[in-house]
Amino acid sequence: MSFFYRHRVIFGFVSLALAVAVTFGICFFALARTASESLRLTVVIDAGHGGVDGGVAGTATGTKESDINLAVSRILTREFEDAGFLVVQTRPTEAGLYGLATKGYKRRDMEKRAEIIRGSAPSIVISVHQNFFSQPSRRGAQVFFREDVSASVMLARMIQTNLNRMPECVKKTEALAGDYFVLNCSEAPAVIVECGFLSNTEDEKLLLDDGYREKLAKTIVAASIEFLSTAS
């Protein structure tokens, strides 16, 4: 059974349960949710960096990438859960995943993320990051995918298309292939969403705005649901 067919069938069952729940009221909702619990799809949200590894920093405010990653990831978690998904966060707090900040902490951090992802049997993996470039004029969100997994390519392109439609998007970009550790942790479709450039003051201003982060997260979730409901 293909990835798309299997997930479309599961997604259809969950959607039907929710529709029946709406029709017959809150009491039936509990029954419908229980019946569909084993069918709920799992999404892994990976907030990049953390702890002593702050990632890049905003040029205007010095805000750490890790803090923005966590803020966006928490909104993504809430939105996916509200939509009926099971959500696993690799990094739910400001702390890193490496234990003690001793030599080799970065490797331990990444290995822990891989362990969480593999153990979650996810339908999709979304890793949240922020970009930085030597030319401050570069800006905008960009999605990276694992090239040899066709479902990852499709997921990335759907998210990128939706991000490009946002009014704040002043430059349309394409999703790109990337050989990154987190994309290779499982066979599930996985993407890295670089939400913007902290080297660009306009992007930095947007990424520090709660309203924009909400809009950004909802856009990513909407595209992900579109992907999960699409059959090949």
WOTA-V141113 format. One record per helix or strand of 2 or more residues. SS is the DSSP state (H for helix, E for strand). FROM is the first residue (numbers start at 1). TO is the last residue. Records with the same first field share a line. If there is no record, write none. Layout:
SS = FROM-TO, FROM-TO
//
This chain:
H = 3-24, 26-39, 65-82, 105-120, 150-164, 181-184, 201-207, 210-228
E = 42-47, 86-89, 124-131, 142-145, 176-177, 189-197
//
